[in-house]
Amino acid sequence: MTSHSAAAVLLVVVLTALLASLPAGSSSATAARGAGAGGAGAGSSAWSVRPAGTADRTAFVMDSAPGAIVRDAVRVSNLSDAPLSFQVYGSDAYNTPRDGALAYRQAGEAQTGLGGWLALGTNALVIPPGRAADIPFTLSVPADAPPGSHVGGIVALNNAVEQAGGASGVDVGIQRAIAVRIQLTVEGPLTPGVAVRSVRVRHRPAGTPFGGARAILTYTVVNTGNAALRPTVSPRVSGLFGLRQSAFADRTLPLLLPGQSADLTVDWPQAPGTDYLTASVRVTAPGLPATSAQSGRVVVSWPTLGAVAGLLAVLAVALGRFRGKRSRGAIPHTGVLS
């Protein structure tokens, strides 16, 4: 490492939770060197994590009473041609604020939810190439656990550190991990709810007169209940009297956990430069009535207004000169005596 290099360790979690945000029946994710989430790699670091037992389970979906103990097992498979060493741990799930993606906390972070209720048969293992290991675990539900959805996962972190970024002068060590989702519903009253808040429009007019503009709609979707949901949002932006309307596609979010939120944006590159824009977002979720929020604002293209003001000033001066010439060239009226 040179004196101009910096050392960093980046934990990249390639999440089975990404698949957990899809309907049941999706295949499990596989992490691989040089491959993205969900892609099976041909390199020496490909593996998978899924519930042990029947192949039709892609995630742990459980129901339990407060104070109960749930037992199951997770399977970690080495799909490569070399031994792999893993750290395995329970983790709390959360939604990333930026787009609501489901993510898991790292091993060194405090696990205050379902991740802290898990006890694994082992937290470290080495799996020979082409083999799999089943790890039993217990999930001890606290007696005072509130009713509703509790989501976490079991993470298998590959102990190997991959080197990257040398060409840029920064040395980066990357560790990859895969998690399998655990979705526990604690018995008791379920009160699902979802809301949309903070609907705003940012307006960026073109730098030339009479050019278009770019509008960016931002809003926040919040799970206000105690049940995990997959809400669908329908954003819209329209001009005065609805003469100009955006064409945004509906979007279904990943699993949104109780108390969590997602900050979302949509781009309208062909927005009007000067108008009154009304932004609205409608959100629906299975079993819930639709809810919506909206806001409005006047948007102005200052280059356009400046050009119009300049044109009006020129016209005013020209009109004044024209009237002046007419008044100077007029023939005076003289009376005729009879």
Secondary structure as UniProt FT lines:
FT   TURN            3..4
FT   STRAND          7..13
FT   HELIX           17..20
FT   TURN            24..25
FT   STRAND          30..31
FT   TURN            33..34
FT   TURN            37..38
FT   STRAND          47..51
FT   TURN            55..56
FT   STRAND          60..64
FT   TURN            66..67
FT   STRAND          69..78
FT   STRAND          84..95
FT   TURN            97..99
FT   STRAND          102..104
FT   TURN            107..108
FT   HELIX           114..117
FT   STRAND          118..120
FT   STRAND          124..127
FT   TURN            129..130
FT   STRAND          132..140
FT   TURN            143..144
FT   STRAND          148..158
FT   STRAND          162..164
FT   HELIX           166..168
FT   STRAND          171..186
FT   STRAND          194..205
FT   TURN            209..210
FT   STRAND          213..223
FT   STRAND          232..238
FT   HELIX           240..242
FT   STRAND          251..252
FT   TURN            258..259
FT   STRAND          261..271
FT   STRAND          275..285
FT   TURN            286..287
FT   STRAND          288..299
FT   HELIX           302..328
//
